[in-house]
Amino acid sequence: MKQITKYNFLIILICFSVVRGGAQDLHFSQYFNAPLLVNPANTGYMPDNDYRVGINYRNQWVNLTNPYKTMNVWADAQLLSNKLDNSWLGIGGALLSDVAGTGNLTATTLQMSVAYHQMLEEKSLLSAGIGVGWVQKRIDFSKLTFDNQWNSHFFDIQLPIGETFNTNNVNYFDVQVGVNYAYMPNTNTYLNVGISAQHLNQPNESFFTGNATIPARYNGFLNANFKVQDVWILNPNLYYSSMASSQEIVIGLNAHRKLSYDGDKQLIMGCYYRKDDAIIPMVGFQLGSTKLTFNYDATTSAVKNFNNGFGAYEVSLVYFGNYPSGHPVKCPNSVKF
């Protein structure tokens, strides 16, 4: 009974931090494989391809009663790349679904974004994008227990909850903007930096009476590709996110190993660290235009006392494609085999 109470307390605590705070955003450890959620300026940003389609799935704290499950399906494409010599448009969309905790706190987001990409001379590219999303969040209060229902021995669901809820369903629009800059000094080196701001309209998100506006969230990333001896491509990454008093810092490296002469087959290995939270080993495989990547988050924070060290696992699948008419050659291209 003591063990069950401990898990229930953790889940209730997490749910209420979301319900009352209204300031918790979803995230993926493989943020670079969910580009539209990080920065709308990433929309249509694929110098070597015309379009791409991706799926991300995350399952967090699998050994608890109700693990967090997050699914993201997204796609984007280039427009006017054959008509404009030094620029193009990108358009894309994402559908995100998340279910969390005992109360089945469910978040569904439908997001559309557009970006403009302008080459600056021959070695650099500047992009700017905007995204608009519709968000719905709902929760089943009948599946939750509350502090007023604790009778010193167990949670008695017959006791009044002592809380006044206005609704179990909230809906709102969300706005984000971002910019992205890429620089390629030579065929073996590629540098990329981007920043974005989400929740610019500070929508109201509360199941209670009154306003609980979502504070703006600021994201920044820095990544690079370095080709080494035509066999390896090293891809270091740094990601930073700030929202109200919360911060997230992720740093790590992917290494792509060429397995075939033409680079059509690649082995992907990597490891990341999320500050004060988790160590994240990663492995993947790319065959032609399809890339499959898996990672596991090994918890290092105090939460490991509740989840026995079992964190989260993620799987991402991304497909890159080109139009039948062919893809125009523009610089800067990403480093490739």
Helices and strands as residue ranges (DSSP letters): H 2-21, G 31-33, H 35-38, G 40-42, E 51-60, E 68-79, E 87-100, E 105-120, E 124-138, G 141-143, G 147-149, E 169-186, E 189-198, E 217-228, E 232-243, E 246-258, E 265-274, E 278-287, E 290-299, H 304-307, E 310-321
